Amino acid sequence: MMILNLDKWKKDAVAAIDSQGQQLTYGELRGFAERVEHLMPTRSLMFLLVENNVGGIAWTIGNISAGNVPLILNAHLDKGLYTSLFDLYLPPYVCVPEAMADKFDYEKVITCYGYTLMKTGNEACPMHNELSHLLPTSGSTGSPKLVRHKYENIEAAALNISTFFELTGKDRPLMVLPLYYTMGLSMVFSHFYVGATVLITNLSMTDRNFWRFIKEERATSFTGVPYSFEILNMMRFFRMDLPDLTLLTQGGGRMPKELNLKFAEYCRDNGKQWIATYGQSECTARMAWLPSKWAIEKVGSIGIAVPNAELSLIDMDGNPITTPNTEGEMCYRGKNVTMGYARQREDLLLGDERHGFIRTGDLAYFDEDGCYYIVGRMGRFLKLFGMRVGLDECERIVKGKYPGLECACVGTDEKMLVYLTDESKKDLVKEELVSRLKLVASSFEVRIIKEIPKNEAGKILYAKLENK
């Protein structure tokens, strides 16, 4: 089963190049997908621990094409988080970068494209026949809650994204976002759909070789989260000469208005396009985009629904809101809406629970042109540096490490506020969150208060914390 038009492109057309100098043609990718079919029984569940390189792409797309179901994870996921996921889902196969293979006590099957496939000895896992791949809902906290994607989601996302970005086979997108992150993976889907060449790198944006890679490989577009653009801004990006780079696109959370405007104006003045987007893992990445003609005039807006989809608002009673500038919960309908969540192995057999419709949990309004603006979150999660972080999960991490410690987390996409009642644990808690979430220390501010406000039932009154 060839997904994403993979069988349409010339054998020697280059599908991906990484900054280690490896490359992969469409012919090789097709051949690898066929080979994978014989490496393990069809419809095998596997944990795929990826890095940003050609091998990561080959194993991801090869397995989905071959009909296996990979859970795509960060190769450098915290060991405890990996173990809890492994114990819960019991995958029959695990595939990791070759250099890490000796850390695992499993039977080795094959090493190819820099990754080693291993057999764990776990029983085969019954799965729904439409299930294509799994992604963690939260890239960093290792939540057992996974998003269940189906093949139709992949094709729909690829079509929608390649349509509004007007992608062609000549595009050479620079991919700095991780493969295990929904927006990174969707970049691969949408560009393979048109036969383009993905330039994938794991180099830091402050590394000289990163910039050499962009220039030598003539990258035509750059996709980042707000944090990526903060780094570009510090790197004096606006003075660089990058004539091939014609499209800059942002997703992964709200960007500071001044920075957003700075990039929008730079693109306008230099013949480039600046396109802000909005999305969720639950909808195979992108759900809305702000056409570049509105980039300055409507700075901060997420824009309009992607092609072949629709956005809408409902009020507290679930009735549709049809008047501009009225706040309500934003809803989305489209073929890229995933099947639902899995919280345990048995859930991989579940069918489509959403039927193409989702309530996003975001409070929003639309203007007279039908452009949407997000006002806040109905749910309890933040997007810190583009990574979705569950506030309740962070409380669980802290309480798991320090049983009996009183803790409450609130905050904005700029910073998480962690309230404690024990001064002596202040630095330890911050260190624990930094190490578990793999985020910079400035993402967290720990505040000490006498007591955490609760109601009679013992539930934390978060609204009272916001004012402390």
Protein Blocks (a to p, Z undefined) as FASTA:
>chain_A
ZZhhlmmpcfklcfbdcfkopacdfklmmmmmmmmmmmpcehiacdddddddfklmmmmm
mmmmnopacddddfkbcfklmmmmmmmnopabdcddfklmmmpccdcfbdcehiacddeh
iacddddfkbmbdcdfblklopabdcdddfklmmmmmmmmmmmnopafkbccddfbdfkl
mklmmmmmmmmmnopacdddfbdfkbmklmmmmmmnopabdcddfklmmmmmmnommmpc
cfklmbdcdehiaadfklmmmmmmmmmmnopacddddddfklgoiabdcdfklmmmmgoi
abjadehiacddddfkopacfbghiacddddddfkbcfbdcfbfklmmpccfklopaceh
iacdddfkopacdfbdfbdcddeehiacdfklmmmmmmmmmghiacddeddfkbccdddf
bfklmmmmmmmmmmmnopafklpccdddfbdcddfkopacfklmmmZZ
